[in-house]
Amino acid sequence: MTFSDKSTRDGAEEQARQAIERGAHVLVYKFIDPITDSFVTAPMLGISPQIEAVEALGWQLDRFSAVEGKVGDGEHIAVICLFRR
């Protein structure tokens, strides 16, 4: 895991932790990952560890939606996740 991956994962984990401290039961979080080749199916290695980190705190992924878009010179995918606890 690169520093950037760890930093992003830790950010999602911290936001999930803060939501618990506020007493929230629903958390909506946006994960963004670069697309290396949109014509190939492949694991989304940048997003999986982030979802796992949030779920490790007791949140359960309930629903998600994804959208692709162009940012700068590259394509990215945004995954909007609804977690419940």
HUFENCOR-V55898 format. One record per pair of residues at least 24 apart in sequence whose ideal C-beta (glycine too) atoms are under 7 Angstrom apart, sorted by the first residue. I is the first residue (numbers start at 0). J is the second residue. D is the distance in Angstrom with one decimal. If there is no record, write none. Layout:
i=(I:I)
j=(J:J)
d=(D:D)
This chain:
i=(0:4:4:7:8:8:8:11:11:11:12:12:12:15:15:15:16:19:24:24:25:25:26:26:27:27:28:28:28:29:29:30:30:31:31:32:32:33:33:34:34:34:34:37:37:46:50:53:57:58:58:59:59)
j=(48:45:48:49:48:49:52:49:52:53:52:53:56:53:56:58:56:56:83:84:81:83:58:82:79:81:53:80:82:77:79:78:80:75:77:75:76:73:75:67:74:75:76:67:74:78:80:82:84:82:84:83:84)
d=(6.7:6.2:6.6:6.3:5.0:4.9:5.0:4.4:5.9:5.6:4.2:6.5:6.8:4.5:5.0:5.7:6.1:6.5:6.3:5.8:6.9:5.8:6.0:4.4:6.7:5.5:6.9:5.3:6.9:5.7:5.3:4.7:6.6:5.4:5.1:6.5:5.4:5.6:5.3:6.5:4.3:6.2:5.6:6.9:6.1:5.7:6.6:5.9:5.2:3.9:5.0:5.6:6.6)
